[in-house]
């Protein structure tokens, strides 16, 4: 009887170990559905609305460098995919830096969750880009050395840049991503 119980426990242990075995990491599957980006844009707009309702403790403590959101389509189309990716990723990096400063500047506790969510969403967008085999961005030693930037001093300007950057350059990059192109043969 004891021998049967021992074999049963050993079998159970092997089954549990098989289920909990560390899996071989698989590459990220490309995330090509623009509804994901639309969700991030909607949440960025929600943050903008929440900030408009804020009356006290909602301002930036200093000016921040942000990416240009204007897109000259003739210039954009002439860029290769790595130049487009570099421009988008440097813009996302600038926005992460700006939101970090905003988070430390805002004293309104109700807005902290909105700002933290925006920071998480920027990290998620970077994960989406990684899933599309778009190279990681290495930040420069200083933000002012980046091309295609400008400085904002108000929270509302920062949030408008955030929404417009997602709606513009990030969307264009995702639409052109090689991993999302359907083979039409």
C-alpha positions as CSV (number, residue, x, y, z in Angstrom):
1,X,0.0,0.0,0.0
2,X,2.8,2.4,0.9
3,X,4.6,1.6,-2.3
4,X,1.4,2.4,-4.3
5,X,1.0,5.7,-2.5
6,X,4.7,6.6,-3.0
7,X,4.4,5.9,-6.8
8,X,1.2,8.0,-6.9
9,X,2.9,10.9,-5.1
10,X,5.9,10.6,-7.4
11,X,3.6,10.7,-10.4
12,X,1.7,13.7,-9.0
13,X,5.0,15.5,-8.3
14,X,6.2,14.9,-11.9
15,X,2.9,16.2,-13.3
16,X,3.2,19.4,-11.1
17,X,6.8,19.9,-12.1
18,X,5.9,19.5,-15.7
19,X,3.2,22.2,-15.4
20,X,5.5,24.6,-13.5
21,X,8.6,24.0,-15.7
22,X,10.0,27.2,-16.9
23,X,9.0,27.6,-20.5
24,X,11.4,28.3,-23.3
25,X,11.0,32.0,-24.0
26,X,9.3,32.6,-27.4
27,X,9.7,35.7,-29.4
28,X,7.0,38.3,-29.1
29,X,4.2,38.0,-31.7
30,X,3.8,41.1,-33.8
31,X,1.1,43.4,-32.5
32,X,-0.4,44.9,-35.6
33,X,-3.9,45.7,-34.5
34,X,-4.3,49.4,-34.4
35,X,-7.0,49.1,-31.8
36,X,-4.2,48.7,-29.3
37,X,-2.9,52.1,-30.2
38,X,-6.4,53.5,-30.3
39,X,-6.8,52.4,-26.7
40,X,-3.6,54.2,-25.7
41,X,-4.8,57.3,-27.5
42,X,-8.1,57.2,-25.7
43,X,-6.4,56.9,-22.4
44,X,-4.1,59.8,-23.3
45,X,-7.2,61.9,-24.1
46,X,-8.8,60.8,-20.7
47,X,-5.7,62.1,-18.9
48,X,-5.9,65.4,-20.8
49,X,-9.6,65.8,-19.8
50,X,-8.8,65.0,-16.1
51,X,-6.0,67.6,-16.2
52,X,-8.4,70.2,-17.6
53,X,-10.6,69.6,-14.6
54,X,-7.7,70.0,-12.2
55,X,-7.6,73.4,-10.4
56,X,-4.7,73.1,-8.0
57,X,-1.4,71.2,-7.9
58,X,-1.4,70.3,-11.6
59,X,1.5,72.2,-13.1
60,X,4.9,71.3,-14.3
61,X,7.7,72.6,-12.1
62,X,9.9,73.4,-15.1
63,X,9.9,73.3,-18.9
64,X,10.3,70.0,-20.6
65,X,11.6,68.9,-24.0
66,X,9.1,67.1,-26.2
67,X,9.0,65.7,-29.7
68,X,7.7,67.7,-32.6
69,X,4.3,66.3,-33.6
70,X,4.0,67.9,-37.0
71,X,4.4,65.4,-39.9
72,X,5.6,66.6,-43.3
73,X,4.5,63.5,-45.3
74,X,6.9,64.1,-48.2
75,X,9.8,64.1,-45.7
76,X,8.4,61.2,-43.7
77,X,8.0,59.0,-46.9
78,X,11.6,59.6,-47.9
79,X,12.9,58.3,-44.6
80,X,13.9,54.7,-44.3
81,X,12.2,52.5,-41.7
82,X,15.1,52.8,-39.2
83,X,15.0,56.6,-39.4
84,X,11.3,56.6,-38.7
85,X,11.7,54.2,-35.8
86,X,14.5,56.3,-34.4
87,X,12.3,59.4,-34.6
88,X,9.4,57.7,-32.9
89,X,11.4,56.0,-30.2
90,X,13.3,59.2,-29.3
91,X,10.0,61.0,-29.1
92,X,8.6,58.2,-26.8
93,X,11.8,58.6,-24.6
94,X,11.3,62.3,-24.4
95,X,7.7,61.8,-23.4
96,X,8.7,59.3,-20.7
97,X,11.2,61.9,-19.3
98,X,8.5,64.6,-19.4
99,X,5.9,62.5,-17.7
100,X,8.5,61.5,-15.0
101,X,9.0,65.2,-14.3
102,X,5.2,65.8,-14.4
103,X,4.7,63.0,-11.9
104,X,7.2,64.6,-9.4
105,X,5.7,68.1,-10.0
106,X,2.0,67.3,-9.6
107,X,0.7,67.5,-6.0
108,X,-2.9,66.6,-6.8
109,X,-3.1,63.0,-5.7
110,X,-6.1,62.2,-7.9
111,X,-4.0,62.9,-11.0
112,X,-1.1,60.6,-9.9
113,X,-2.9,57.5,-11.1
114,X,-3.6,59.1,-14.5
115,X,0.1,60.1,-14.9
116,X,1.3,56.6,-13.8
117,X,-1.0,55.1,-16.3
118,X,0.4,57.3,-19.1
119,X,3.9,56.2,-18.1
120,X,2.9,52.5,-18.2
121,X,1.2,53.1,-21.6
122,X,4.4,54.6,-23.0
123,X,6.3,51.5,-21.8
124,X,3.6,49.3,-23.4
125,X,4.0,51.1,-26.7
126,X,7.7,50.4,-26.6
127,X,6.8,46.7,-26.1
128,X,4.6,46.9,-29.1
129,X,7.5,48.3,-31.1
130,X,9.8,45.5,-29.9
131,X,7.2,43.0,-31.0
132,X,7.5,44.5,-34.5
133,X,11.3,44.0,-34.4
134,X,11.9,47.7,-34.2
135,X,15.2,48.3,-32.5
136,X,15.5,49.6,-29.0
137,X,16.3,53.2,-28.5
138,X,19.4,54.3,-26.7
139,X,18.9,57.8,-25.2
140,X,21.5,60.5,-25.8
141,X,23.5,62.1,-23.0
142,X,21.2,65.1,-23.1
143,X,17.7,65.7,-24.5
144,X,18.5,69.2,-26.0
145,X,20.8,67.5,-28.4
146,X,17.9,65.7,-30.2
147,X,16.6,67.0,-33.5
148,X,12.9,67.7,-34.0
149,X,12.1,68.8,-30.5
150,X,10.7,71.8,-28.7
151,X,10.0,72.9,-25.2
152,X,6.7,73.2,-23.3
153,X,6.1,74.7,-19.9
154,X,2.5,73.8,-19.3
155,X,0.9,70.5,-18.4
156,X,-1.8,70.9,-21.0
157,X,0.8,71.5,-23.8
158,X,2.6,68.3,-22.7
159,X,-0.6,66.3,-22.8
160,X,-1.6,67.7,-26.2
161,X,1.9,66.7,-27.6
162,X,1.4,63.2,-26.1
163,X,-2.0,62.7,-27.9
164,X,-0.8,64.2,-31.1
165,X,2.4,62.2,-31.2
166,X,0.5,58.9,-30.7
167,X,-2.1,59.9,-33.3
168,X,0.6,61.0,-35.8
169,X,4.1,59.6,-35.9
170,X,3.5,56.5,-33.8
171,X,0.4,55.5,-35.9
172,X,2.4,56.1,-39.1
173,X,5.2,53.9,-37.9
174,X,2.9,51.1,-36.9
175,X,1.0,51.3,-40.3
176,X,4.4,50.9,-42.1
177,X,5.9,48.2,-39.9
178,X,7.3,45.4,-42.0
179,X,6.1,42.8,-39.6
180,X,2.5,43.9,-40.2
181,X,2.6,43.9,-44.0
182,X,0.5,41.1,-45.5
183,X,2.2,39.1,-48.2
184,X,0.2,39.7,-51.3
185,X,1.4,37.2,-53.9
